[in-house]
Amino acid sequence: MRVNLEHTDTFGGESNYSWVRRHTLDLPDTATDRTIVQKAKAWADLTGLRCRVEKFGDMIAIYPRGICHVIFVTFGE
């Protein structure tokens, strides 16, 4: 499974894109949503921070608490 990651800042709770980091991960097809979120947080160096996770079917949004960042996870081919 190919997973595309975008890590950017937020302003007023919405993604701002004044800066952005992108990356692609290759994960096993058996990876759960929890595993995907953990890998995304590790890549963004946000391990250990509590986050609000929103799932939209084909996308996961990860909002760390206390900082104005967001990680968007989309599933590629």
Rosetta blueprint (number, residue, H / E / L):
1 M L
2 R E
3 V E
4 N E
5 L E
6 E E
7 H E
8 T E
9 D E
10 T E
11 F E
12 G L
13 G L
14 E E
15 S E
16 N E
17 Y E
18 S E
19 W E
20 V E
21 R E
22 R E
23 H E
24 T E
25 L E
26 D E
27 L L
28 P L
29 D L
30 T L
31 A L
32 T L
33 D H
34 R H
35 T H
36 I H
37 V H
38 Q H
39 K H
40 A H
41 K H
42 A H
43 W H
44 A L
45 D L
46 L L
47 T L
48 G L
49 L L
50 R L
51 C E
52 R E
53 V E
54 E E
55 K E
56 F L
57 G L
58 D L
59 M E
60 I E
61 A E
62 I E
63 Y E
64 P E
65 R L
66 G L
67 I L
68 C L
69 H E
70 V E
71 I E
72 F E
73 V E
74 T E
75 F E
76 G E
77 E L
